[in-house]
Amino acid sequence: MYLLGYDIGSSSIKAALVEADTGKTKCIVQFPEKEMKIISKQNDWAEQDPELWWKHVCEATKKLLSDTRIDPSEIRSIGIAYQMHGLVLVDKQLQSIRPSIIWCDSRAVNIGDEAFSALGKEYCINNLLNSPGNFTASKLKWVKDNEPAVFNCVYKAMLPGDFIAMKLTGEVNTTISGLSEGIFWDFKKKEIAQPVVSYYGFEKDIIPEIVPTFSIHGQITKKAAEETGLNPGTKVAYRAGDQPNNAFALGVNNPGEVAATGGTSGVVYGITDQPVCDPEFRVNTFAHVNNSEEQFRAGVLLCINGAGITYSWLKNQIAESGSSFEQMEKLAAGVPVNSEGLRVISFGNGAERILQNKNIGANIINLNFNRHGKSHMFRAGLEGVAYSFVFGIEILKELGMNISSMRVGNDNLFQSTIFSETITGLLGCTVEVIASTGASGAARAAGFGAGIYGSIDEAARLETSVKKYDTGKKPEYDEGYQLWKADLMRLANV
């Protein structure tokens, strides 16, 4: 008996097959092998075709089934993790009617700022736990204002995971966790945030039906079965945004526990049992996957858009053709801590929440043509992203969160010793790398959603710990960070 999990990213689609009895990952595939393109027709825009996501889901599933040679009837349930804050619009025929406006698109910043002023800081803090900001509701308002012909054809507005679930099952639904990330959820009243819906001029029925995060969301249709190779009737029993799901996958579900990831964007995600809200909205609070009527659970999310994409850019633009990240790491390891004065400000992937939605771009500072080479750039890039994590974690500490340890997956920037030891050397915390991925976590979560596991804790049991970084606080790391921070303050004027 197996469980299937998908991770719908902006870089690729991952699919994992997990043994239900042991919780161990049998196989994981990625499709396409090269990163998916992000369409950017104007500065600060970022879009992708949701039908392309679906095509890649089908290809990844076929590859997984081919590689493992299992009978699709052995797959008992399916879970979906997905890139957060995106907007997908479908008509009454359930066809997407424009490209998805994805997470790193910044076009709706001003719309969210105006909504915050109109709705009032007290309402936003107490009820939404967030400013409307540049999230899904504000992106939908942008479509309403700028593409009225498209908006008039909208039947349902949904998140990327809602769309993939719909393609699999033919059912249109969403979750409270998903609505909270779109700023459609009123935490105080425990209902759809009607003041937001009314202010933006939406009809309430544009929002799909709400289903529990862990529940039967639908079953694989005959059409989806033909396109994926799955068995008709297989249950879809879970969906969540990538960061709540990543936390679940790492066993981070209780107050005080912290997860982190360093993919295209970087995230630190801490669990709380209190409705925490940053008055400056540099970090955001969303309903966690185990939030319920009886038990409040939320994730305080620190997001850094310019994270892994920084290092990918260095690989694609500066490294020799065919170089791997491992080869870049070896070169960077030959450079001293703080990169002999070279500094990289990594915020070049849209407006940054931790900078109060400013988009300052990426910056290379103090470059010396006679002293610095590729190896310096690689190290300075890793250090710059690590510094941005530390800068953000300082905000979480202001809100009373204790970051003494972090659990991270084994498929992102935390594989880099330089990156991880820069964080531990500055914060003094431990970083534990766990052999789990978003796709395998989604698969195990679907096991609980389908009733195969008796509890969330059973479903979330951890994979093997791969490595632990525990260097303790090291003063030599601080000089570079303080210079980097001074550069950031100057550029961002914060």
C-alpha positions as CSV (number, residue, x, y, z in Angstrom):
1,M,0.0,0.0,0.0
2,Y,1.4,3.4,-1.1
3,L,0.7,7.1,-0.7
4,L,1.4,9.7,-3.4
5,G,2.5,13.3,-2.8
6,Y,3.0,16.2,-5.1
7,D,4.9,19.4,-4.6
8,I,3.8,22.1,-7.1
9,G,6.7,24.5,-7.1
10,S,7.5,27.4,-9.4
11,S,10.7,25.7,-10.4
12,S,9.5,22.1,-11.0
13,I,6.9,19.5,-10.0
14,K,8.0,16.8,-7.6
15,A,6.1,13.6,-7.1
16,A,6.9,11.1,-4.3
17,L,5.7,7.6,-3.6
18,V,5.7,6.6,0.1
19,E,5.3,3.2,1.7
20,A,2.2,3.6,3.9
21,D,3.3,1.0,6.5
22,T,6.8,2.5,7.1
23,G,6.4,6.2,6.0
24,K,9.6,5.8,4.0
25,T,9.9,7.3,0.5
26,K,10.2,4.6,-2.1
27,C,10.8,7.0,-5.0
28,I,10.8,10.7,-5.9
29,V,10.9,12.2,-9.3
30,Q,11.1,15.8,-10.6
31,F,9.6,17.1,-13.8
32,P,10.8,19.0,-15.8
33,E,14.5,18.4,-15.1
34,K,15.3,22.1,-15.9
35,E,13.6,24.9,-14.0
36,M,10.2,26.1,-15.3
37,K,10.3,29.6,-16.7
38,I,8.6,32.5,-15.0
39,I,6.9,34.9,-17.4
40,S,7.6,38.5,-16.6
41,K,6.0,40.8,-19.2
42,Q,6.7,43.9,-17.0
43,N,8.9,44.7,-14.1
44,D,7.6,43.1,-10.9
45,W,5.3,40.7,-12.8
46,A,5.6,36.9,-12.4
47,E,3.2,34.5,-14.1
48,Q,3.1,30.8,-15.0
49,D,0.6,28.8,-17.0
50,P,-1.4,26.5,-14.6
51,E,-2.1,24.1,-17.5
52,L,1.7,23.6,-17.8
53,W,1.8,22.6,-14.1
54,W,-0.9,20.0,-14.8
55,K,1.0,18.7,-17.8
56,H,4.1,18.3,-15.6
57,V,2.1,16.6,-12.9
58,C,0.9,14.1,-15.5
59,E,4.5,13.5,-16.8
60,A,5.9,13.2,-13.3
61,T,3.2,10.7,-12.3
62,K,3.9,8.6,-15.4
63,K,7.6,8.6,-14.7
64,L,7.1,7.7,-11.1
65,L,4.8,4.7,-12.0
66,S,7.3,3.6,-14.7
67,D,10.3,3.8,-12.5
68,T,8.7,1.9,-9.6
69,R,6.6,-0.5,-11.7
70,I,3.9,-0.6,-9.0
71,D,0.2,-1.2,-9.8
72,P,-1.6,2.2,-9.5
73,S,-4.3,0.4,-7.6
74,E,-1.8,0.1,-4.7
75,I,-1.9,3.9,-4.2
76,R,-4.5,4.6,-1.5
77,S,-4.5,8.4,-1.3
78,I,-2.9,11.5,-2.7
79,G,-1.7,14.8,-1.1
80,I,-0.7,18.1,-2.6
81,A,1.7,20.7,-1.5
82,Y,1.9,23.9,-3.6
83,Q,3.5,27.3,-4.1
84,M,1.6,29.7,-1.8
85,H,-0.2,33.0,-2.6
86,G,-0.7,32.4,-6.3
87,L,-4.0,33.2,-8.1
88,V,-5.6,30.8,-10.6
89,L,-8.9,31.8,-12.3
90,V,-11.3,29.3,-14.0
91,D,-14.5,29.7,-15.9
92,K,-17.7,27.7,-15.5
93,Q,-16.2,25.0,-17.7
94,L,-13.3,24.8,-15.1
95,Q,-10.8,26.0,-17.7
96,S,-8.1,28.4,-16.7
97,I,-8.7,31.8,-18.3
98,R,-5.4,33.6,-17.8
99,P,-1.8,32.7,-16.6
100,S,-1.5,32.3,-12.8
101,I,-0.2,35.4,-11.0
102,I,2.3,33.7,-8.7
103,W,3.9,34.3,-5.3
104,C,6.8,36.5,-6.3
105,D,4.6,38.9,-8.5
106,S,4.6,42.4,-6.9
107,R,1.9,44.2,-9.0
108,A,-0.7,44.3,-6.3
109,V,1.4,45.9,-3.5
110,N,-0.3,49.3,-3.8
111,I,-3.7,47.7,-3.9
112,G,-3.0,45.9,-0.6
113,D,-1.7,49.1,0.9
114,E,-4.8,51.0,0.0
115,A,-7.0,48.2,1.4
116,F,-5.1,48.2,4.7
117,S,-5.8,52.0,5.0
118,A,-9.5,51.5,4.2
119,L,-10.1,48.4,6.4
120,G,-8.1,49.8,9.3
121,K,-5.0,48.6,11.1
122,E,-7.1,47.3,14.1
123,Y,-9.2,45.1,11.9
124,C,-6.2,43.8,10.0
125,I,-4.2,43.0,13.1
126,N,-7.0,41.4,15.1
127,N,-9.0,39.7,12.4
128,L,-6.7,39.0,9.5
129,L,-3.4,38.8,11.4
130,N,-2.0,40.4,8.3
131,S,-2.2,43.4,6.0
132,P,-4.0,42.4,2.7
133,G,-0.6,43.2,1.2
134,N,0.4,41.6,-2.1
135,F,-1.5,38.4,-1.4
136,T,-4.1,36.5,-3.5
137,A,-7.1,38.7,-2.7
138,S,-5.1,41.8,-3.8
139,K,-4.0,40.0,-7.0
140,L,-7.6,39.2,-7.7
141,K,-8.5,42.9,-7.3
142,W,-5.8,43.8,-9.8
143,V,-7.5,41.5,-12.4
144,K,-10.8,43.1,-11.6
145,D,-9.5,46.6,-12.1
146,N,-7.2,45.9,-15.1
147,E,-8.7,43.0,-17.0
148,P,-12.5,43.4,-16.6
149,A,-13.3,41.1,-19.5
150,V,-11.3,38.4,-17.9
151,F,-12.8,39.0,-14.4
152,N,-16.3,38.9,-15.9
153,C,-15.6,35.3,-17.0
154,V,-14.4,34.1,-13.6
155,Y,-16.3,31.3,-11.9
156,K,-13.9,30.6,-9.1
157,A,-10.7,32.1,-7.8
158,M,-8.3,29.5,-6.4
159,L,-4.8,28.8,-5.2
160,P,-2.4,26.7,-7.2
161,G,-3.1,23.6,-5.0
162,D,-6.8,24.1,-5.4
163,F,-6.4,24.0,-9.2
164,I,-4.3,20.8,-9.3
165,A,-6.8,19.1,-6.9
166,M,-9.6,20.3,-9.3
167,K,-7.8,18.8,-12.3
168,L,-7.4,15.5,-10.4
169,T,-10.9,15.2,-9.0
170,G,-13.2,17.6,-10.9
171,E,-14.2,19.1,-7.5
172,V,-13.7,22.8,-6.8
173,N,-12.8,23.4,-3.1
174,T,-10.3,25.0,-0.8
175,T,-9.1,25.0,2.8
176,I,-9.0,27.4,5.7
177,S,-5.3,27.3,5.7
178,G,-5.4,28.2,2.0
179,L,-7.9,31.0,2.5
180,S,-5.7,32.5,5.3
181,E,-2.7,32.7,3.0
182,G,-4.8,34.5,0.4
183,I,-6.1,36.9,3.2
184,F,-9.6,35.7,2.7
185,W,-10.0,34.3,6.3
186,D,-11.2,36.1,9.4
187,F,-9.4,34.4,12.4
188,K,-11.5,36.2,15.0
189,K,-14.9,35.4,13.5
190,K,-13.8,32.1,12.0
191,E,-15.3,32.7,8.6
192,I,-14.6,34.2,5.2
193,A,-13.4,37.8,5.7
194,Q,-16.5,39.6,4.4
195,P,-15.0,43.1,4.9
196,V,-12.2,42.2,2.5
197,V,-14.5,40.6,0.0
198,S,-16.9,43.6,0.1
199,Y,-14.1,46.2,-0.1
200,Y,-12.6,44.6,-3.1
201,G,-16.0,44.2,-4.8
202,F,-16.1,40.4,-5.1
203,E,-19.1,38.2,-4.8
204,K,-18.7,35.7,-2.0
205,D,-19.4,32.7,-4.2
206,I,-16.2,33.4,-6.2
207,I,-14.5,31.5,-3.3
208,P,-14.7,27.7,-3.5
209,E,-16.3,25.5,-1.0
210,I,-14.2,25.0,2.2
211,V,-13.1,21.4,3.1
212,P,-10.9,20.3,6.0
213,T,-7.2,20.2,5.3
214,F,-7.1,16.5,6.2
215,S,-10.2,15.0,4.5
216,I,-11.4,13.5,1.3
217,H,-11.3,16.4,-1.2
218,G,-12.4,14.2,-4.1
219,Q,-11.5,11.2,-6.1
220,I,-9.5,10.7,-9.3
221,T,-11.8,11.1,-12.4
222,K,-11.7,8.9,-15.4
223,K,-10.2,11.7,-17.5
224,A,-7.4,12.5,-14.9
225,A,-6.7,8.8,-14.7
226,E,-6.2,8.6,-18.4
227,E,-3.8,11.6,-18.3
228,T,-1.8,10.5,-15.3
229,G,-1.9,6.7,-15.3
230,L,-3.5,6.7,-11.8
231,N,-6.4,4.6,-10.8
232,P,-9.9,6.2,-11.1
233,G,-11.4,6.6,-7.6
234,T,-8.1,7.1,-5.8
235,K,-8.7,9.6,-3.0
236,V,-7.2,13.1,-2.8
237,A,-7.1,13.6,1.0
238,Y,-4.8,16.6,1.7
239,R,-3.5,19.9,0.4
240,A,-1.5,22.7,1.9
241,G,0.8,25.5,1.0
242,D,4.4,24.5,0.6
243,Q,5.6,26.1,3.9
244,P,2.9,24.7,6.2
245,N,3.4,21.4,4.4
246,N,7.2,21.6,4.8
247,A,6.8,22.2,8.5
248,F,4.4,19.2,8.7
249,A,6.9,17.0,6.8
250,L,9.6,17.9,9.3
251,G,7.5,17.2,12.3
252,V,7.1,20.9,13.2
253,N,3.5,21.1,14.3
254,N,3.6,22.2,18.0
255,P,4.2,25.6,19.6
256,G,7.8,26.7,19.7
257,E,8.9,24.4,16.9
258,V,10.6,25.9,13.8
259,A,11.1,24.8,10.2
260,A,13.1,26.4,7.5
261,T,13.7,26.0,3.8
262,G,16.1,27.6,1.3
263,G,14.5,26.9,-2.1
264,T,13.9,29.6,-4.8
265,S,12.6,31.7,-1.9
266,G,13.8,31.3,1.7
267,V,11.4,30.7,4.6
268,V,11.5,30.4,8.4
269,Y,8.2,29.1,9.8
270,G,7.5,28.9,13.5
271,I,4.4,27.4,15.2
272,T,2.4,29.3,17.7
273,D,-0.8,28.7,19.7
274,Q,-1.5,32.4,19.9
275,P,-2.7,34.9,17.2
276,V,0.6,36.6,16.7
277,C,0.7,39.6,14.4
278,D,3.7,41.8,13.5
279,P,2.4,45.5,13.6
280,E,4.7,46.3,10.7
281,F,3.7,43.2,8.7
282,R,7.2,42.2,7.9
283,V,6.3,38.6,8.7
284,N,2.9,36.9,8.3
285,T,0.7,34.6,10.3
286,F,-1.3,31.9,8.5
287,A,-3.5,29.0,9.8
288,H,-1.3,25.9,10.1
289,V,-2.4,22.5,8.8
290,N,-3.5,21.3,12.2
291,N,-5.5,24.4,13.1
292,S,-9.0,23.6,14.3
293,E,-12.0,24.9,16.2
294,E,-10.7,23.2,19.3
295,Q,-7.0,24.0,18.9
296,F,-5.5,27.2,17.5
297,R,-2.4,26.5,15.6
298,A,-0.7,29.0,13.2
299,G,2.6,29.4,11.5
300,V,4.4,32.7,11.7
301,L,6.1,32.9,8.3
302,L,9.2,34.8,7.4
303,C,9.7,34.9,3.7
304,I,12.7,36.0,1.7
305,N,12.1,36.1,-2.1
306,G,15.7,36.4,-3.1
307,A,17.2,33.2,-1.6
308,G,18.0,30.1,-3.7
309,I,17.3,32.1,-6.9
310,T,20.4,34.1,-6.0
311,Y,22.6,31.1,-6.1
312,S,20.9,29.7,-9.2
313,W,21.6,33.0,-10.9
314,L,25.3,32.8,-9.9
315,K,25.4,29.2,-11.3
316,N,23.8,30.1,-14.6
317,Q,25.5,33.5,-15.2
318,I,28.9,33.2,-13.6
319,A,29.9,29.6,-13.0
320,E,31.5,27.7,-15.9
321,S,29.1,25.8,-18.1
322,G,28.2,22.5,-16.6
323,S,29.3,23.4,-13.1
324,S,27.3,21.8,-10.2
325,F,26.4,23.4,-6.9
326,E,28.8,21.0,-5.2
327,Q,31.6,22.3,-7.4
328,M,30.7,25.9,-6.6
329,E,30.7,25.0,-2.9
330,K,34.2,23.6,-3.1
331,L,35.4,26.8,-4.8
332,A,33.7,29.0,-2.2
333,A,35.2,26.9,0.7
334,G,38.6,28.2,-0.4
335,V,37.6,31.8,0.5
336,P,37.8,33.0,4.1
337,V,34.6,33.9,6.1
338,N,33.2,37.2,5.0
339,S,34.5,36.7,1.4
340,E,37.4,39.2,1.8
341,G,35.0,42.1,1.9
342,L,32.8,41.2,-1.0
343,R,29.1,41.4,-0.2
344,V,25.9,40.3,-2.0
345,I,22.5,41.8,-1.2
346,S,20.3,39.1,-2.4
347,F,16.9,40.9,-2.7
348,G,16.4,40.7,-6.4
349,N,13.2,38.7,-6.8
350,G,10.4,41.1,-6.2
351,A,9.1,43.1,-3.2
352,E,10.4,41.8,0.1
353,R,8.0,41.7,3.1
354,I,10.8,41.9,5.6
355,L,11.7,45.3,4.0
356,Q,8.0,46.4,4.2
357,N,7.3,45.5,0.6
358,K,10.2,47.4,-0.9
359,N,11.9,46.1,-4.0
360,I,15.5,47.2,-3.7
361,G,16.9,44.7,-6.3
362,A,20.1,42.7,-5.8
363,N,23.4,44.4,-5.2
364,I,27.0,43.4,-5.4
365,I,29.0,45.6,-3.1
366,N,32.8,46.3,-2.6
367,L,33.8,44.3,-5.7
368,N,37.6,44.6,-6.3
369,F,38.6,43.5,-9.8
370,N,42.2,42.8,-8.6
371,R,41.2,40.7,-5.6
372,H,37.8,39.0,-6.2
373,G,37.1,36.1,-8.5
374,K,34.3,33.6,-9.1
375,S,35.0,31.8,-5.8
376,H,34.5,35.0,-3.9
377,M,31.2,35.6,-5.7
378,F,29.9,32.1,-4.8
379,R,30.8,32.5,-1.1
380,A,29.5,36.0,-0.9
381,G,26.2,34.8,-2.5
382,L,25.8,32.1,0.1
383,E,26.7,34.4,2.9
384,G,24.4,37.1,1.6
385,V,21.4,34.8,1.6
386,A,22.3,33.5,5.1
387,Y,22.6,37.1,6.3
388,S,19.0,37.8,5.0
389,F,17.8,34.8,7.0
390,V,19.5,36.1,10.1
391,F,18.0,39.6,9.5
392,G,14.5,38.1,9.3
393,I,15.0,35.9,12.3
394,E,15.8,39.0,14.3
395,I,12.3,40.1,13.5
396,L,10.8,36.9,14.8
397,K,12.8,37.3,18.0
398,E,11.3,40.8,18.4
399,L,7.8,39.1,18.4
400,G,8.9,36.8,21.2
401,M,9.7,33.6,19.3
402,N,12.7,31.6,20.5
403,I,14.8,30.2,17.7
404,S,17.2,27.8,19.4
405,S,17.0,25.1,16.7
406,M,15.6,24.6,13.2
407,R,14.6,21.6,11.2
408,V,15.2,21.7,7.5
409,G,14.8,19.5,4.5
410,N,17.6,17.8,2.6
411,D,16.9,19.3,-0.8
412,N,17.8,23.0,-0.7
413,L,20.4,25.6,0.3
414,F,20.8,23.9,3.7
415,Q,22.9,21.2,2.0
416,S,25.6,23.9,1.8
417,T,27.9,23.8,4.8
418,I,28.9,27.4,4.2
419,F,25.3,28.6,4.2
420,S,24.3,26.6,7.2
421,E,27.4,27.4,9.3
422,T,27.0,31.1,8.5
423,I,23.5,31.0,10.1
424,T,24.6,28.9,13.1
425,G,27.7,31.0,13.6
426,L,25.7,34.2,13.8
427,L,22.7,32.9,15.8
428,G,24.2,30.1,17.9
429,C,21.2,27.8,17.0
430,T,21.4,24.3,15.7
431,V,20.3,23.3,12.2
432,E,19.1,19.7,11.8
433,V,18.8,18.4,8.3
434,I,16.1,15.8,7.8
435,A,15.7,13.4,4.9
436,S,12.2,14.5,4.0
437,T,10.8,16.5,1.2
438,G,7.6,18.4,0.6
439,A,6.2,15.8,-1.7
440,S,6.8,12.9,0.7
441,G,5.4,15.0,3.5
442,A,2.2,15.6,1.4
443,A,2.0,11.9,0.8
444,R,2.1,11.0,4.5
445,A,-0.4,13.8,5.3
446,A,-2.8,12.2,2.8
447,G,-2.4,9.0,4.8
448,F,-3.9,10.7,7.8
449,G,-6.5,12.5,5.6
450,A,-7.7,9.2,4.3
451,G,-7.8,7.5,7.7
452,I,-4.8,5.3,7.2
453,Y,-2.9,6.9,10.1
454,G,-4.6,7.4,13.4
455,S,-3.1,10.8,14.2
456,I,-1.2,13.7,12.8
457,D,1.8,12.8,14.9
458,E,1.8,9.3,13.4
459,A,1.6,10.7,9.9
460,A,4.3,13.3,10.5
461,R,6.9,11.0,11.9
462,L,10.3,12.1,10.8
463,E,12.6,10.5,8.4
464,T,16.3,9.9,9.3
465,S,18.3,12.9,10.5
466,V,21.0,13.4,7.9
467,K,23.2,16.0,9.5
468,K,23.3,18.6,12.3
469,Y,25.1,21.9,12.2
470,D,25.9,23.0,15.7
471,T,28.9,25.3,15.5
472,G,27.8,27.6,18.3
473,K,28.1,31.4,18.0
474,K,31.3,32.5,16.3
475,P,32.4,36.1,16.5
476,E,34.3,36.1,13.2
477,Y,31.0,35.8,11.3
478,D,29.6,39.0,12.9
479,E,31.8,41.5,11.1
480,G,30.6,40.6,7.6
481,Y,27.0,40.5,8.8
482,Q,27.1,44.0,10.4
483,L,28.7,45.5,7.2
484,W,26.0,43.7,5.1
485,K,23.3,45.0,7.4
486,A,24.6,48.6,7.2
487,D,24.5,48.3,3.4
488,L,20.9,47.0,3.6
489,M,19.8,49.8,5.8
490,R,21.2,52.3,3.4
491,L,19.7,50.7,0.3
492,A,16.3,50.1,1.8
493,N,16.1,53.2,4.0
494,V,14.7,51.2,6.9
